[in-house]
Amino acid sequence: MGKWVDDYTLVVETTGTDERTWLDRAGRPHSADLRVEERFHRLDHDHLELTVTIDDPKMYTKPWVALDKFVFNLQPSSFDVREMICSPSETEQYNLLIGHTASEKDSR
């Protein structure tokens, strides 16, 4: 669920994840009690700040926070956002049902 807390800050809260997902590419685990808060804050015209708070009392002794700042540039009107698949098992299932991209087939 997401909500605007002011004109420059969007806060997104995620709950209800299952064991198929990871917290990051390193594969850090989580329990069903995981709560993630993503805070997107527009610092100025050209910069976006992202703060992610991970709270999972069954897996970690205290919540932890990651912070990153990005250069924020508008994309051309022809730009399309690609769909992302969050869990490796969903990617595998997609590849079995739909197939690999042409570049993946060439590398085999």
Backbone atoms as SQL, in Angstrom:
CREATE TABLE atoms (id INTEGER PRIMARY KEY, chain TEXT, resi INTEGER, resn TEXT, atom TEXT, x REAL, y REAL, z REAL);
INSERT INTO atoms VALUES
  (1, 'A', 1, 'MET', 'N', 0.834, -1.163, 0.000),
  (2, 'A', 1, 'MET', 'CA', 0.000, 0.000, 0.000),
  (3, 'A', 1, 'MET', 'C', 0.888, 1.239, 0.000),
  (4, 'A', 2, 'GLY', 'N', 0.531, 2.223, -0.786),
  (5, 'A', 2, 'GLY', 'CA', 1.310, 3.445, -0.853),
  (6, 'A', 2, 'GLY', 'C', 0.469, 4.655, -0.517),
  (7, 'A', 3, 'LYS', 'N', 1.139, 5.669, 0.028),
  (8, 'A', 3, 'LYS', 'CA', 0.440, 6.923, 0.328),
  (9, 'A', 3, 'LYS', 'C', 1.441, 8.080, 0.262),
  (10, 'A', 4, 'TRP', 'N', 0.943, 9.208, -0.153),
  (11, 'A', 4, 'TRP', 'CA', 1.740, 10.427, -0.161),
  (12, 'A', 4, 'TRP', 'C', 1.669, 11.037, 1.231),
  (13, 'A', 5, 'VAL', 'N', 2.840, 11.314, 1.842),
  (14, 'A', 5, 'VAL', 'CA', 2.850, 11.938, 3.162),
  (15, 'A', 5, 'VAL', 'C', 3.049, 13.448, 3.054),
  (16, 'A', 6, 'ASP', 'N', 3.560, 13.903, 1.918),
  (17, 'A', 6, 'ASP', 'CA', 3.631, 15.326, 1.601),
  (18, 'A', 6, 'ASP', 'C', 3.799, 15.441, 0.089),
  (19, 'A', 7, 'ASP', 'N', 4.026, 16.629, -0.410),
  (20, 'A', 7, 'ASP', 'CA', 4.123, 16.826, -1.862),
  (21, 'A', 7, 'ASP', 'C', 5.335, 16.158, -2.492),
  (22, 'A', 8, 'TYR', 'N', 6.309, 15.761, -1.704),
  (23, 'A', 8, 'TYR', 'CA', 7.563, 15.232, -2.239),
  (24, 'A', 8, 'TYR', 'C', 7.907, 13.824, -1.767),
  (25, 'A', 9, 'THR', 'N', 7.047, 13.196, -0.963),
  (26, 'A', 9, 'THR', 'CA', 7.395, 11.918, -0.351),
  (27, 'A', 9, 'THR', 'C', 6.265, 10.902, -0.502),
  (28, 'A', 10, 'LEU', 'N', 6.583, 9.783, -1.159),
  (29, 'A', 10, 'LEU', 'CA', 5.670, 8.650, -1.287),
  (30, 'A', 10, 'LEU', 'C', 6.192, 7.527, -0.404),
  (31, 'A', 11, 'VAL', 'N', 5.337, 6.976, 0.454),
  (32, 'A', 11, 'VAL', 'CA', 5.712, 5.873, 1.333),
  (33, 'A', 11, 'VAL', 'C', 4.920, 4.644, 0.914),
  (34, 'A', 12, 'VAL', 'N', 5.644, 3.549, 0.652),
  (35, 'A', 12, 'VAL', 'CA', 5.022, 2.287, 0.244),
  (36, 'A', 12, 'VAL', 'C', 5.328, 1.247, 1.310),
  (37, 'A', 13, 'GLU', 'N', 4.288, 0.614, 1.835),
  (38, 'A', 13, 'GLU', 'CA', 4.458, -0.433, 2.839),
  (39, 'A', 13, 'GLU', 'C', 4.057, -1.775, 2.231),
  (40, 'A', 14, 'THR', 'N', 4.932, -2.769, 2.400),
  (41, 'A', 14, 'THR', 'CA', 4.691, -4.100, 1.852),
  (42, 'A', 14, 'THR', 'C', 4.659, -5.118, 2.982),
  (43, 'A', 15, 'THR', 'N', 3.616, -5.944, 2.992),
  (44, 'A', 15, 'THR', 'CA', 3.503, -7.067, 3.925),
  (45, 'A', 15, 'THR', 'C', 2.947, -8.247, 3.144),
  (46, 'A', 16, 'GLY', 'N', 2.938, -9.408, 3.763),
  (47, 'A', 16, 'GLY', 'CA', 2.325, -10.576, 3.138),
  (48, 'A', 16, 'GLY', 'C', 3.200, -11.285, 2.122),
  (49, 'A', 17, 'THR', 'N', 4.509, -11.102, 2.193),
  (50, 'A', 17, 'THR', 'CA', 5.396, -11.822, 1.283),
  (51, 'A', 17, 'THR', 'C', 5.537, -13.266, 1.752),
  (52, 'A', 18, 'ASP', 'N', 5.915, -14.141, 0.829),
  (53, 'A', 18, 'ASP', 'CA', 6.105, -15.536, 1.208),
  (54, 'A', 18, 'ASP', 'C', 7.568, -15.943, 1.004),
  (55, 'A', 19, 'GLU', 'N', 7.847, -17.202, 1.257),
  (56, 'A', 19, 'GLU', 'CA', 9.237, -17.687, 1.264),
  (57, 'A', 19, 'GLU', 'C', 9.903, -17.692, -0.109),
  (58, 'A', 20, 'ARG', 'N', 9.164, -17.472, -1.183),
  (59, 'A', 20, 'ARG', 'CA', 9.773, -17.468, -2.518),
  (60, 'A', 20, 'ARG', 'C', 10.583, -16.204, -2.781),
  (61, 'A', 21, 'THR', 'N', 10.397, -15.165, -1.983),
  (62, 'A', 21, 'THR', 'CA', 11.089, -13.900, -2.237),
  (63, 'A', 21, 'THR', 'C', 12.328, -13.765, -1.365),
  (64, 'A', 22, 'TRP', 'N', 13.246, -12.942, -1.824),
  (65, 'A', 22, 'TRP', 'CA', 14.447, -12.603, -1.080),
  (66, 'A', 22, 'TRP', 'C', 14.414, -11.119, -0.777),
  (67, 'A', 23, 'LEU', 'N', 15.178, -10.719, 0.223),
  (68, 'A', 23, 'LEU', 'CA', 15.288, -9.296, 0.524),
  (69, 'A', 23, 'LEU', 'C', 16.192, -8.583, -0.465),
  (70, 'A', 24, 'ASP', 'N', 17.182, -9.313, -0.993),
  (71, 'A', 24, 'ASP', 'CA', 18.142, -8.707, -1.912),
  (72, 'A', 24, 'ASP', 'C', 18.775, -9.804, -2.767),
  (73, 'A', 25, 'ARG', 'N', 19.677, -9.412, -3.626),
  (74, 'A', 25, 'ARG', 'CA', 20.319, -10.388, -4.519),
  (75, 'A', 25, 'ARG', 'C', 21.253, -11.350, -3.797),
  (76, 'A', 26, 'ALA', 'N', 21.635, -11.004, -2.573),
  (77, 'A', 26, 'ALA', 'CA', 22.479, -11.899, -1.784),
  (78, 'A', 26, 'ALA', 'C', 21.667, -13.052, -1.203),
  (79, 'A', 27, 'GLY', 'N', 20.343, -12.949, -1.245),
  (80, 'A', 27, 'GLY', 'CA', 19.488, -14.028, -0.763),
  (81, 'A', 27, 'GLY', 'C', 19.209, -13.978, 0.719),
  (82, 'A', 28, 'ARG', 'N', 19.289, -12.800, 1.317),
  (83, 'A', 28, 'ARG', 'CA', 18.977, -12.706, 2.746),
  (84, 'A', 28, 'ARG', 'C', 17.531, -13.158, 2.971),
  (85, 'A', 29, 'PRO', 'N', 17.333, -14.002, 3.967),
  (86, 'A', 29, 'PRO', 'CA', 16.003, -14.587, 4.182),
  (87, 'A', 29, 'PRO', 'C', 15.075, -13.657, 4.965),
  (88, 'A', 30, 'HIS', 'N', 13.811, -14.047, 5.003),
  (89, 'A', 30, 'HIS', 'CA', 12.827, -13.341, 5.822),
  (90, 'A', 30, 'HIS', 'C', 11.732, -14.322, 6.210),
  (91, 'A', 31, 'SER', 'N', 10.944, -13.920, 7.177),
  (92, 'A', 31, 'SER', 'CA', 9.804, -14.745, 7.600),
  (93, 'A', 31, 'SER', 'C', 8.522, -14.142, 7.039),
  (94, 'A', 32, 'ALA', 'N', 7.416, -14.767, 7.358),
  (95, 'A', 32, 'ALA', 'CA', 6.110, -14.249, 6.925),
  (96, 'A', 32, 'ALA', 'C', 5.763, -12.947, 7.639),
  (97, 'A', 33, 'ASP', 'N', 6.503, -12.596, 8.696),
  (98, 'A', 33, 'ASP', 'CA', 6.252, -11.360, 9.447),
  (99, 'A', 33, 'ASP', 'C', 6.971, -10.141, 8.873),
  (100, 'A', 34, 'LEU', 'N', 7.650, -10.303, 7.762),
  (101, 'A', 34, 'LEU', 'CA', 8.409, -9.209, 7.155),
  (102, 'A', 34, 'LEU', 'C', 7.515, -8.007, 6.862),
  (103, 'A', 35, 'ARG', 'N', 8.000, -6.831, 7.212),
  (104, 'A', 35, 'ARG', 'CA', 7.391, -5.558, 6.849),
  (105, 'A', 35, 'ARG', 'C', 8.458, -4.700, 6.191),
  (106, 'A', 36, 'VAL', 'N', 8.172, -4.213, 4.997),
  (107, 'A', 36, 'VAL', 'CA', 9.121, -3.367, 4.277),
  (108, 'A', 36, 'VAL', 'C', 8.474, -2.007, 4.059),
  (109, 'A', 37, 'GLU', 'N', 9.203, -0.955, 4.394),
  (110, 'A', 37, 'GLU', 'CA', 8.749, 0.402, 4.109),
  (111, 'A', 37, 'GLU', 'C', 9.748, 1.038, 3.143),
  (112, 'A', 38, 'GLU', 'N', 9.235, 1.484, 1.996),
  (113, 'A', 38, 'GLU', 'CA', 10.047, 2.201, 1.015),
  (114, 'A', 38, 'GLU', 'C', 9.585, 3.654, 1.014),
  (115, 'A', 39, 'ARG', 'N', 10.526, 4.559, 1.214),
  (116, 'A', 39, 'ARG', 'CA', 10.210, 5.984, 1.274),
  (117, 'A', 39, 'ARG', 'C', 10.934, 6.674, 0.120),
  (118, 'A', 40, 'PHE', 'N', 10.166, 7.120, -0.866),
  (119, 'A', 40, 'PHE', 'CA', 10.693, 7.811, -2.039),
  (120, 'A', 40, 'PHE', 'C', 10.526, 9.304, -1.800),
  (121, 'A', 41, 'HIS', 'N', 11.635, 10.029, -1.722),
  (122, 'A', 41, 'HIS', 'CA', 11.582, 11.459, -1.423),
  (123, 'A', 41, 'HIS', 'C', 12.302, 12.253, -2.508),
  (124, 'A', 42, 'ARG', 'N', 11.589, 13.163, -3.104),
  (125, 'A', 42, 'ARG', 'CA', 12.172, 14.033, -4.144),
  (126, 'A', 42, 'ARG', 'C', 12.915, 15.157, -3.440),
  (127, 'A', 43, 'LEU', 'N', 14.250, 15.088, -3.470),
  (128, 'A', 43, 'LEU', 'CA', 15.068, 16.096, -2.796),
  (129, 'A', 43, 'LEU', 'C', 14.991, 17.441, -3.503),
  (130, 'A', 44, 'ASP', 'N', 15.099, 17.381, -4.820),
  (131, 'A', 44, 'ASP', 'CA', 14.998, 18.574, -5.653),
  (132, 'A', 44, 'ASP', 'C', 14.652, 18.109, -7.058),
  (133, 'A', 45, 'HIS', 'N', 14.719, 18.984, -8.022),
  (134, 'A', 45, 'HIS', 'CA', 14.309, 18.647, -9.383),
  (135, 'A', 45, 'HIS', 'C', 15.058, 17.439, -9.943),
  (136, 'A', 46, 'ASP', 'N', 16.326, 17.282, -9.596),
  (137, 'A', 46, 'ASP', 'CA', 17.168, 16.264, -10.223),
  (138, 'A', 46, 'ASP', 'C', 17.574, 15.097, -9.332),
  (139, 'A', 47, 'HIS', 'N', 17.056, 15.013, -8.108),
  (140, 'A', 47, 'HIS', 'CA', 17.521, 13.961, -7.202),
  (141, 'A', 47, 'HIS', 'C', 16.368, 13.318, -6.438),
  (142, 'A', 48, 'LEU', 'N', 16.442, 11.986, -6.366),
  (143, 'A', 48, 'LEU', 'CA', 15.461, 11.189, -5.640),
  (144, 'A', 48, 'LEU', 'C', 16.201, 10.395, -4.568),
  (145, 'A', 49, 'GLU', 'N', 15.659, 10.395, -3.363),
  (146, 'A', 49, 'GLU', 'CA', 16.244, 9.640, -2.261),
  (147, 'A', 49, 'GLU', 'C', 15.312, 8.474, -1.935),
  (148, 'A', 50, 'LEU', 'N', 15.875, 7.281, -1.828),
  (149, 'A', 50, 'LEU', 'CA', 15.105, 6.087, -1.482),
  (150, 'A', 50, 'LEU', 'C', 15.625, 5.535, -0.161),
  (151, 'A', 51, 'THR', 'N', 14.734, 5.428, 0.805),
  (152, 'A', 51, 'THR', 'CA', 15.064, 4.828, 2.097),
  (153, 'A', 51, 'THR', 'C', 14.208, 3.581, 2.260),
  (154, 'A', 52, 'VAL', 'N', 14.851, 2.441, 2.502),
  (155, 'A', 52, 'VAL', 'CA', 14.137, 1.174, 2.679),
  (156, 'A', 52, 'VAL', 'C', 14.380, 0.689, 4.104),
  (157, 'A', 53, 'THR', 'N', 13.287, 0.451, 4.827),
  (158, 'A', 53, 'THR', 'CA', 13.380, -0.083, 6.191),
  (159, 'A', 53, 'THR', 'C', 12.848, -1.506, 6.189),
  (160, 'A', 54, 'ILE', 'N', 13.690, -2.432, 6.631),
  (161, 'A', 54, 'ILE', 'CA', 13.353, -3.854, 6.716),
  (162, 'A', 54, 'ILE', 'C', 13.087, -4.182, 8.178),
  (163, 'A', 55, 'ASP', 'N', 11.903, -4.681, 8.474),
  (164, 'A', 55, 'ASP', 'CA', 11.549, -5.043, 9.849),
  (165, 'A', 55, 'ASP', 'C', 10.972, -6.456, 9.843),
  (166, 'A', 56, 'ASP', 'N', 11.714, -7.381, 10.422),
  (167, 'A', 56, 'ASP', 'CA', 11.278, -8.776, 10.521),
  (168, 'A', 56, 'ASP', 'C', 11.778, -9.332, 11.857),
  (169, 'A', 57, 'PRO', 'N', 10.973, -9.194, 12.913),
  (170, 'A', 57, 'PRO', 'CA', 11.441, -9.581, 14.244),
  (171, 'A', 57, 'PRO', 'C', 11.755, -11.062, 14.410),
  (172, 'A', 58, 'LYS', 'N', 11.236, -11.922, 13.547),
  (173, 'A', 58, 'LYS', 'CA', 11.559, -13.350, 13.645),
  (174, 'A', 58, 'LYS', 'C', 12.947, -13.668, 13.088),
  (175, 'A', 59, 'MET', 'N', 13.426, -12.834, 12.150),
  (176, 'A', 59, 'MET', 'CA', 14.708, -13.122, 11.501),
  (177, 'A', 59, 'MET', 'C', 15.839, -12.194, 11.923),
  (178, 'A', 60, 'TYR', 'N', 15.519, -10.969, 12.351),
  (179, 'A', 60, 'TYR', 'CA', 16.554, -9.975, 12.650),
  (180, 'A', 60, 'TYR', 'C', 16.288, -9.348, 14.014),
  (181, 'A', 61, 'THR', 'N', 17.361, -9.019, 14.723),
  (182, 'A', 61, 'THR', 'CA', 17.222, -8.507, 16.084),
  (183, 'A', 61, 'THR', 'C', 16.648, -7.097, 16.133),
  (184, 'A', 62, 'LYS', 'N', 16.825, -6.339, 15.059),
  (185, 'A', 62, 'LYS', 'CA', 16.237, -4.998, 15.007),
  (186, 'A', 62, 'LYS', 'C', 16.030, -4.618, 13.537),
  (187, 'A', 63, 'PRO', 'N', 15.148, -3.648, 13.271),
  (188, 'A', 63, 'PRO', 'CA', 14.960, -3.197, 11.885),
  (189, 'A', 63, 'PRO', 'C', 16.263, -2.614, 11.330),
  (190, 'A', 64, 'TRP', 'N', 16.451, -2.737, 10.020),
  (191, 'A', 64, 'TRP', 'CA', 17.621, -2.117, 9.405),
  (192, 'A', 64, 'TRP', 'C', 17.196, -1.272, 8.221),
  (193, 'A', 65, 'VAL', 'N', 18.023, -0.265, 7.944),
  (194, 'A', 65, 'VAL', 'CA', 17.666, 0.758, 6.964),
  (195, 'A', 65, 'VAL', 'C', 18.741, 0.841, 5.894),
  (196, 'A', 66, 'ALA', 'N', 18.306, 0.916, 4.643),
  (197, 'A', 66, 'ALA', 'CA', 19.205, 1.146, 3.510),
  (198, 'A', 66, 'ALA', 'C', 18.808, 2.478, 2.885),
  (199, 'A', 67, 'LEU', 'N', 19.796, 3.264, 2.499),
  (200, 'A', 67, 'LEU', 'CA', 19.541, 4.580, 1.918),
  (201, 'A', 67, 'LEU', 'C', 20.331, 4.714, 0.632),
  (202, 'A', 68, 'ASP', 'N', 19.702, 5.253, -0.403),
  (203, 'A', 68, 'ASP', 'CA', 20.391, 5.501, -1.668),
  (204, 'A', 68, 'ASP', 'C', 19.834, 6.776, -2.274),
  (205, 'A', 69, 'LYS', 'N', 20.671, 7.464, -3.036),
  (206, 'A', 69, 'LYS', 'CA', 20.246, 8.683, -3.732),
  (207, 'A', 69, 'LYS', 'C', 20.475, 8.482, -5.221),
  (208, 'A', 70, 'PHE', 'N', 19.523, 8.941, -6.020),
  (209, 'A', 70, 'PHE', 'CA', 19.571, 8.746, -7.456),
  (210, 'A', 70, 'PHE', 'C', 19.434, 10.069, -8.183),
  (211, 'A', 71, 'VAL', 'N', 20.122, 10.168, -9.313),
  (212, 'A', 71, 'VAL', 'CA', 19.858, 11.272, -10.220),
  (213, 'A', 71, 'VAL', 'C', 18.515, 10.980, -10.857),
  (214, 'A', 72, 'PHE', 'N', 17.656, 11.964, -10.904),
  (215, 'A', 72, 'PHE', 'CA', 16.278, 11.778, -11.343),
  (216, 'A', 72, 'PHE', 'C', 16.074, 12.538, -12.647),
  (217, 'A', 73, 'ASN', 'N', 16.023, 11.788, -13.739),
  (218, 'A', 73, 'ASN', 'CA', 15.794, 12.390, -15.045),
  (219, 'A', 73, 'ASN', 'C', 14.536, 11.800, -15.658),
  (220, 'A', 74, 'LEU', 'N', 13.733, 12.648, -16.271),
  (221, 'A', 74, 'LEU', 'CA', 12.546, 12.151, -16.951),
  (222, 'A', 74, 'LEU', 'C', 12.944, 11.402, -18.211),
  (223, 'A', 75, 'GLN', 'N', 12.249, 10.317, -18.489),
  (224, 'A', 75, 'GLN', 'CA', 12.499, 9.523, -19.682),
  (225, 'A', 75, 'GLN', 'C', 11.670, 10.084, -20.837),
  (226, 'A', 76, 'PRO', 'N', 12.074, 9.792, -22.086),
  (227, 'A', 76, 'PRO', 'CA', 11.273, 10.257, -23.221),
  (228, 'A', 76, 'PRO', 'C', 9.884, 9.599, -23.195),
  (229, 'A', 77, 'SER', 'N', 8.929, 10.209, -23.855),
  (230, 'A', 77, 'SER', 'CA', 7.557, 9.695, -23.832),
  (231, 'A', 77, 'SER', 'C', 7.450, 8.292, -24.420),
  (232, 'A', 78, 'SER', 'N', 8.420, 7.861, -25.213),
  (233, 'A', 78, 'SER', 'CA', 8.398, 6.518, -25.798),
  (234, 'A', 78, 'SER', 'C', 8.918, 5.446, -24.834),
  (235, 'A', 79, 'PHE', 'N', 9.433, 5.848, -23.679),
  (236, 'A', 79, 'PHE', 'CA', 9.995, 4.911, -22.701),
  (237, 'A', 79, 'PHE', 'C', 8.899, 4.041, -22.096),
  (238, 'A', 80, 'ASP', 'N', 9.169, 2.728, -21.951),
  (239, 'A', 80, 'ASP', 'CA', 8.206, 1.804, -21.377),
  (240, 'A', 80, 'ASP', 'C', 8.841, 1.109, -20.178),
  (241, 'A', 81, 'VAL', 'N', 8.129, 1.008, -19.087),
  (242, 'A', 81, 'VAL', 'CA', 8.624, 0.335, -17.892),
  (243, 'A', 81, 'VAL', 'C', 8.464, -1.162, -18.081),
  (244, 'A', 82, 'ARG', 'N', 9.550, -1.912, -17.866),
  (245, 'A', 82, 'ARG', 'CA', 9.509, -3.362, -18.021),
  (246, 'A', 82, 'ARG', 'C', 8.952, -4.020, -16.782),
  (247, 'A', 83, 'GLU', 'N', 8.214, -5.115, -16.977),
  (248, 'A', 83, 'GLU', 'CA', 7.703, -5.896, -15.864),
  (249, 'A', 83, 'GLU', 'C', 8.865, -6.615, -15.190),
  (250, 'A', 84, 'MET', 'N', 8.822, -6.682, -13.867),
  (251, 'A', 84, 'MET', 'CA', 9.870, -7.369, -13.120),
  (252, 'A', 84, 'MET', 'C', 9.256, -8.542, -12.369),
  (253, 'A', 85, 'ILE', 'N', 9.966, -9.668, -12.366),
  (254, 'A', 85, 'ILE', 'CA', 9.525, -10.843, -11.623),
  (255, 'A', 85, 'ILE', 'C', 10.404, -10.927, -10.381),
  (256, 'A', 86, 'CYS', 'N', 9.774, -11.030, -9.218),
  (257, 'A', 86, 'CYS', 'CA', 10.499, -10.884, -7.958),
  (258, 'A', 86, 'CYS', 'C', 11.161, -12.148, -7.431),
  (259, 'A', 87, 'SER', 'N', 10.655, -13.306, -7.752),
  (260, 'A', 87, 'SER', 'CA', 11.230, -14.503, -7.152),
  (261, 'A', 87, 'SER', 'C', 11.795, -15.435, -8.221),
  (262, 'A', 88, 'PRO', 'N', 12.912, -16.101, -7.911),
  (263, 'A', 88, 'PRO', 'CA', 13.515, -17.027, -8.872),
  (264, 'A', 88, 'PRO', 'C', 12.555, -18.124, -9.321),
  (265, 'A', 89, 'SER', 'N', 11.697, -18.617, -8.418),
  (266, 'A', 89, 'SER', 'CA', 10.775, -19.682, -8.811),
  (267, 'A', 89, 'SER', 'C', 9.756, -19.171, -9.824),
  (268, 'A', 90, 'GLU', 'N', 9.334, -17.908, -9.714),
  (269, 'A', 90, 'GLU', 'CA', 8.415, -17.342, -10.691),
  (270, 'A', 90, 'GLU', 'C', 9.106, -17.147, -12.038),
  (271, 'A', 91, 'THR', 'N', 10.381, -16.765, -12.027),
  (272, 'A', 91, 'THR', 'CA', 11.131, -16.619, -13.270),
  (273, 'A', 91, 'THR', 'C', 11.233, -17.966, -13.968),
  (274, 'A', 92, 'GLU', 'N', 11.547, -19.015, -13.212),
  (275, 'A', 92, 'GLU', 'CA', 11.658, -20.360, -13.781),
  (276, 'A', 92, 'GLU', 'C', 10.324, -20.812, -14.375),
  (277, 'A', 93, 'GLN', 'N', 9.244, -20.567, -13.641),
  (278, 'A', 93, 'GLN', 'CA', 7.916, -20.948, -14.125),
  (279, 'A', 93, 'GLN', 'C', 7.578, -20.177, -15.396),
  (280, 'A', 94, 'TYR', 'N', 7.891, -18.883, -15.426),
  (281, 'A', 94, 'TYR', 'CA', 7.642, -18.071, -16.617),
  (282, 'A', 94, 'TYR', 'C', 8.411, -18.637, -17.809),
  (283, 'A', 95, 'ASN', 'N', 9.675, -18.955, -17.607),
  (284, 'A', 95, 'ASN', 'CA', 10.492, -19.474, -18.704),
  (285, 'A', 95, 'ASN', 'C', 9.973, -20.819, -19.214),
  (286, 'A', 96, 'LEU', 'N', 9.435, -21.636, -18.316),
  (287, 'A', 96, 'LEU', 'CA', 8.864, -22.921, -18.746),
  (288, 'A', 96, 'LEU', 'C', 7.592, -22.726, -19.559),
  (289, 'A', 97, 'LEU', 'N', 6.760, -21.771, -19.157),
  (290, 'A', 97, 'LEU', 'CA', 5.481, -21.550, -19.834),
  (291, 'A', 97, 'LEU', 'C', 5.620, -20.710, -21.102),
  (292, 'A', 98, 'ILE', 'N', 6.405, -19.644, -21.030),
  (293, 'A', 98, 'ILE', 'CA', 6.487, -18.671, -22.114),
  (294, 'A', 98, 'ILE', 'C', 7.728, -18.883, -22.982),
  (295, 'A', 99, 'GLY', 'N', 8.825, -19.212, -22.345),
  (296, 'A', 99, 'GLY', 'CA', 10.067, -19.428, -23.079),
  (297, 'A', 99, 'GLY', 'C', 11.098, -18.360, -22.772),
  (298, 'A', 100, 'HIS', 'N', 12.308, -18.644, -23.169),
  (299, 'A', 100, 'HIS', 'CA', 13.418, -17.726, -22.958),
  (300, 'A', 100, 'HIS', 'C', 13.444, -16.692, -24.080),
  (301, 'A', 101, 'THR', 'N', 14.117, -15.575, -23.801),
  (302, 'A', 101, 'THR', 'CA', 14.270, -14.560, -24.836),
  (303, 'A', 101, 'THR', 'C', 15.230, -15.072, -25.900),
  (304, 'A', 102, 'ALA', 'N', 15.255, -14.418, -27.044),
  (305, 'A', 102, 'ALA', 'CA', 16.129, -14.838, -28.143),
  (306, 'A', 102, 'ALA', 'C', 17.594, -14.840, -27.704),
  (307, 'A', 103, 'SER', 'N', 18.011, -13.841, -26.938),
  (308, 'A', 103, 'SER', 'CA', 19.405, -13.781, -26.525),
  (309, 'A', 103, 'SER', 'C', 19.753, -14.925, -25.584),
  (310, 'A', 104, 'GLU', 'N', 18.828, -15.369, -24.740),
  (311, 'A', 104, 'GLU', 'CA', 19.079, -16.499, -23.861),
  (312, 'A', 104, 'GLU', 'C', 19.177, -17.792, -24.631),
  (313, 'A', 105, 'LYS', 'N', 18.377, -17.955, -25.683),
  (314, 'A', 105, 'LYS', 'CA', 18.429, -19.163, -26.488),
  (315, 'A', 105, 'LYS', 'C', 19.758, -19.274, -27.223),
  (316, 'A', 106, 'ASP', 'N', 20.284, -18.124, -27.696),
  (317, 'A', 106, 'ASP', 'CA', 21.550, -18.137, -28.429),
  (318, 'A', 106, 'ASP', 'C', 22.730, -18.529, -27.553),
  (319, 'A', 107, 'SER', 'N', 22.630, -18.233, -26.248),
  (320, 'A', 107, 'SER', 'CA', 23.774, -18.494, -25.360),
  (321, 'A', 107, 'SER', 'C', 23.829, -19.942, -24.896),
  (322, 'A', 108, 'ARG', 'N', 22.871, -20.748, -25.242),
  (323, 'A', 108, 'ARG', 'CA', 22.844, -22.143, -24.760),
  (324, 'A', 108, 'ARG', 'C', 23.604, -23.056, -25.678);
